[in-house]
Amino acid sequence: MTATSVLAPKASFDVRKLLHAREAGVFAALVLLFILGTVLSPNFAQSGNLLSVGQQISQIGIMAIGATFVIINGEIDLSVGSIYALAAISTGMAIAAGLAWPVAILIGLGVGAVAGLLNGLAVVLLGVPSFIVTLGSLSVFRGITLLISDGAPISLSAKQPGVAEFTLLGQGRLFGVVPMQLIIFAVIAALGVVLLSRSRLGFNTYAVGGNQEAARLVGINVKTVKLTAFVLSGLTAAIAGVLGLSFLSYVQGVTGTGLELTVISAVIIGGAALFGGSGTMWGTIIGVAFIGLLQNILNINGISSFWQTVVTGLVIVAAVAADTWQRKRKTRA
């Protein structure tokens, strides 16, 4: 088997292929969920509510774009929630210290990219499984976040220079209607689609995830591909963290705890295989939307947040079970 044969059916975007993929099933479930929400609440389908959902899922969606590259590579990144907090704290401290907000943002994004790079280096150079590496770095990055902030929250005031402009990224609305966070998510998602389906990086990502040895034999630098995936994961987590700070004007050391589970859930629900080699960026976007609509329907109908956690967990199990069943069916065929 060659790397090309592993990749060919998955790298390019084709509407007909998508309609026959597992993502089609997730999309159908999304449509049914939308119909259910409309039936249960007359306010659900209103533009204001849907735009609110779009804003709520934007940060998770941005993180999921980067996580998709990692998971298709056959790896996992459990540290994104901690990187989210570390980038937000770093950005907030820079603004509080008087640095211009664009410089502060660059610092936060740089912190996230470096954190992702460190994860990738540990995986490809030390040969330690990514689950173990990122489980450890989850605690390391969280600890660093608490150390540099001394455990104290950072709150930005509109009276501080540049804060009013900075908060427009998270709180602003284009033409007073479309949330800026949703626009930023859409732009990053579009870039993710192009990178994964139209670029050499996407080709190599599917090849490495599908058959790492075959990819190496045809000259693909497996280490570079994996490193790039982890850097993208760290960078997108940092972008989300910066947007979170911009939205709330507040961050503390424990911010973002548990986000990694929601991010991974969105990617898996969207059709990516935990073992790597399959999945699409469109599927991830659908998965993010599914989680957002599901949580919104539960909120509108007054369902306890505890039950929301239970329902989300059941959906994840169902998604993984569907993937396992599909793989077994293909094997028998």
VOBARO-609244 format. One record per residue (C-alpha): x, y, z; residue in three letters. Coordinates in steps of 0.2 Angstrom, whole numbers, plus 5000, padded with zeros to 4 digits. Layout:
X Y Z rest
X Y Z ALA
...
This chain:
X Y Z rest
5000 5000 5000 MET
5007 5017 4996 THR
5004 5034 5004 ALA
4995 5040 4989 THR
4982 5026 4990 SER
4979 5029 5008 VAL
4976 5047 5005 LEU
4968 5049 4988 ALA
4950 5046 4993 PRO
4950 5058 5007 LYS
4961 5073 5004 ALA
4951 5082 4991 SER
4934 5089 4994 PHE
4920 5082 4984 ASP
4901 5085 4987 VAL
4897 5068 4981 ARG
4909 5060 4992 LYS
4904 5070 5007 LEU
4885 5065 5004 LEU
4891 5046 5006 HIS
4902 5049 5021 ALA
4898 5047 5039 ARG
4898 5066 5040 GLU
4882 5065 5030 ALA
4874 5056 5044 GLY
4880 5069 5057 VAL
4873 5082 5045 PHE
4856 5073 5045 ALA
4857 5072 5064 ALA
4860 5091 5064 LEU
4845 5095 5053 VAL
4834 5084 5064 LEU
4841 5092 5080 LEU
4837 5109 5072 PHE
4819 5103 5068 ILE
4817 5097 5086 LEU
4823 5113 5093 GLY
4810 5123 5082 THR
4796 5111 5088 VAL
4801 5113 5107 LEU
4803 5131 5107 SER
4796 5145 5096 PRO
4811 5156 5100 ASN
4824 5143 5094 PHE
4825 5147 5076 ALA
4825 5166 5078 GLN
4840 5175 5071 SER
4845 5182 5087 GLY
4846 5165 5096 ASN
4855 5157 5081 LEU
4868 5171 5081 LEU
4870 5169 5099 SER
4874 5150 5097 VAL
4886 5155 5083 GLY
4895 5166 5095 GLN
4895 5153 5109 GLN
4903 5139 5098 ILE
4916 5151 5090 SER
4930 5148 5103 GLN
4927 5129 5103 ILE
4926 5129 5084 GLY
4942 5138 5082 ILE
4951 5125 5094 MET
4943 5111 5085 ALA
4950 5116 5068 ILE
4968 5114 5075 GLY
4963 5098 5085 ALA
4957 5090 5068 THR
4975 5090 5061 PHE
4981 5082 5077 VAL
4968 5068 5077 ILE
4969 5064 5059 ILE
4987 5062 5062 ASN
4983 5048 5074 GLY
4987 5059 5089 GLU
4978 5068 5103 ILE
4980 5084 5112 ASP
4973 5085 5129 LEU
4982 5101 5134 SER
4972 5114 5123 VAL
4962 5120 5138 GLY
4977 5124 5148 SER
4985 5132 5132 ILE
4969 5142 5131 TYR
4971 5149 5149 ALA
4990 5152 5147 LEU
4988 5162 5131 ALA
4974 5172 5139 ALA
4983 5176 5155 ILE
4999 5180 5145 SER
4989 5192 5134 THR
4980 5200 5149 GLY
4996 5203 5158 MET
5004 5211 5143 ALA
4990 5223 5141 ILE
4990 5227 5160 ALA
5008 5230 5159 ALA
5005 5244 5146 GLY
5009 5235 5130 LEU
4999 5239 5114 ALA
4985 5227 5112 TRP
4991 5220 5095 PRO
5008 5217 5103 VAL
4999 5208 5118 ALA
4989 5197 5106 ILE
5005 5192 5097 LEU
5013 5187 5113 ILE
4998 5177 5118 GLY
4998 5168 5101 LEU
5017 5165 5102 GLY
5015 5157 5119 VAL
5001 5145 5111 GLY
5012 5141 5096 ALA
5027 5137 5107 VAL
5017 5126 5119 ALA
5011 5116 5104 GLY
5028 5115 5097 LEU
5034 5108 5114 LEU
5021 5095 5114 ASN
5025 5090 5096 GLY
5044 5089 5100 LEU
5041 5078 5115 ALA
5030 5066 5104 VAL
5042 5065 5089 VAL
5059 5066 5097 LEU
5056 5056 5113 LEU
5043 5044 5106 GLY
5031 5046 5120 VAL
5013 5043 5115 PRO
5004 5060 5113 SER
4991 5055 5126 PHE
5004 5054 5139 ILE
5013 5069 5133 VAL
4998 5081 5133 THR
4991 5073 5149 LEU
5007 5079 5157 GLY
5008 5096 5148 SER
4990 5099 5153 LEU
4996 5100 5171 SER
5012 5109 5166 VAL
5004 5123 5156 PHE
4990 5125 5169 ARG
5003 5126 5183 GLY
5013 5139 5173 ILE
4997 5149 5171 THR
4994 5149 5190 LEU
5012 5153 5193 LEU
5014 5168 5182 ILE
4998 5176 5188 SER
5001 5171 5206 ASP
4984 5163 5206 GLY
4975 5179 5204 ALA
4963 5184 5191 PRO
4966 5197 5178 ILE
4953 5210 5174 SER
4954 5223 5161 LEU
4946 5240 5162 SER
4939 5250 5148 ALA
4949 5264 5156 LYS
4966 5256 5151 GLN
4973 5261 5135 PRO
4968 5250 5120 GLY
4956 5239 5130 VAL
4941 5246 5122 ALA
4948 5242 5105 GLU
4954 5225 5111 PHE
4937 5220 5117 THR
4929 5223 5100 LEU
4936 5207 5094 LEU
4926 5197 5107 GLY
4911 5208 5110 GLN
4909 5218 5093 GLY
4896 5214 5080 ARG
4899 5217 5061 LEU
4885 5230 5056 PHE
4879 5228 5074 GLY
4872 5210 5069 VAL
4885 5197 5066 VAL
4897 5193 5081 PRO
4915 5196 5077 MET
4919 5180 5086 GLN
4908 5170 5073 LEU
4917 5179 5059 ILE
4934 5175 5065 ILE
4929 5157 5067 PHE
4922 5157 5049 ALA
4938 5164 5042 VAL
4949 5151 5052 ILE
4937 5137 5047 ALA
4939 5142 5029 ALA
4958 5142 5030 LEU
4957 5125 5039 GLY
4946 5118 5025 VAL
4959 5124 5012 VAL
4974 5117 5021 LEU
4967 5100 5024 LEU
4959 5097 5007 SER
4969 5107 4995 ARG
4987 5108 5002 SER
5002 5097 5003 ARG
5000 5098 5022 LEU
4983 5090 5021 GLY
4989 5077 5009 PHE
5003 5073 5021 ASN
4992 5073 5036 THR
4980 5060 5029 TYR
4995 5049 5023 ALA
5004 5050 5040 VAL
4987 5046 5049 GLY
4982 5032 5037 GLY
4999 5023 5036 ASN
5014 5031 5044 GLN
5027 5019 5038 GLU
5020 5020 5020 ALA
5021 5039 5021 ALA
5039 5038 5027 ARG
5044 5027 5013 LEU
5037 5039 4999 VAL
5048 5053 5007 GLY
5035 5062 5018 ILE
5044 5069 5033 ASN
5032 5062 5047 VAL
5040 5072 5061 LYS
5037 5088 5052 THR
5019 5084 5048 VAL
5016 5079 5067 LYS
5025 5095 5073 LEU
5015 5106 5062 THR
4999 5098 5068 ALA
5003 5101 5086 PHE
5009 5119 5083 VAL
4992 5122 5074 LEU
4983 5115 5089 SER
4992 5126 5101 GLY
4990 5141 5090 LEU
4971 5139 5088 THR
4969 5136 5107 ALA
4978 5153 5109 ALA
4967 5162 5097 ILE
4952 5155 5106 ALA
4960 5161 5123 GLY
4963 5178 5117 VAL
4945 5179 5111 LEU
4939 5173 5127 GLY
4948 5187 5136 LEU
4942 5200 5124 SER
4924 5194 5127 PHE
4924 5194 5146 LEU
4938 5206 5149 SER
4943 5194 5163 TYR
4953 5178 5165 VAL
4960 5167 5179 GLN
4971 5152 5181 GLY
4958 5139 5180 VAL
4949 5146 5165 THR
4947 5134 5151 GLY
4947 5118 5162 THR
4938 5104 5153 GLY
4938 5113 5136 LEU
4949 5099 5129 GLU
4935 5086 5131 LEU
4922 5097 5121 THR
4935 5101 5108 VAL
4939 5082 5105 ILE
4921 5078 5106 SER
4917 5090 5092 ALA
4930 5082 5081 VAL
4925 5064 5084 ILE
4906 5068 5082 ILE
4911 5076 5066 GLY
4917 5060 5059 GLY
4936 5060 5062 ALA
4943 5043 5068 ALA
4952 5042 5085 LEU
4965 5030 5076 PHE
4969 5044 5063 GLY
4968 5044 5044 GLY
4950 5049 5041 SER
4940 5064 5045 GLY
4936 5081 5036 THR
4936 5099 5042 MET
4918 5100 5036 TRP
4914 5086 5048 GLY
4922 5095 5062 THR
4912 5111 5058 ILE
4896 5101 5058 ILE
4901 5092 5075 GLY
4904 5109 5083 VAL
4887 5116 5077 ALA
4879 5100 5083 PHE
4886 5102 5101 ILE
4881 5120 5101 GLY
4863 5117 5095 LEU
4861 5103 5107 LEU
4867 5113 5122 GLN
4856 5128 5117 ASN
4840 5117 5115 ILE
4844 5110 5133 LEU
4847 5127 5140 ASN
4831 5135 5132 ILE
4820 5120 5139 ASN
4828 5122 5156 GLY
4837 5106 5157 ILE
4850 5105 5171 SER
4868 5108 5166 SER
4872 5091 5174 PHE
4860 5082 5162 TRP
4868 5092 5148 GLN
4885 5084 5153 THR
4876 5067 5153 VAL
4868 5069 5136 VAL
4884 5076 5128 THR
4894 5060 5134 GLY
4881 5049 5127 LEU
4882 5057 5110 VAL
4901 5055 5110 ILE
4899 5037 5114 VAL
4886 5035 5100 ALA
4898 5044 5088 ALA
4913 5032 5092 VAL
4902 5017 5092 ALA
4896 5022 5074 ALA
4914 5024 5069 ASP
4919 5007 5075 THR
4903 4999 5067 TRP
4908 5007 5050 GLN
4926 5001 5051 ARG
4920 4983 5055 LYS
4908 4984 5041 ARG
4922 4990 5028 LYS
4933 4976 5035 THR
4920 4963 5031 ARG
4917 4970 5014 ALA
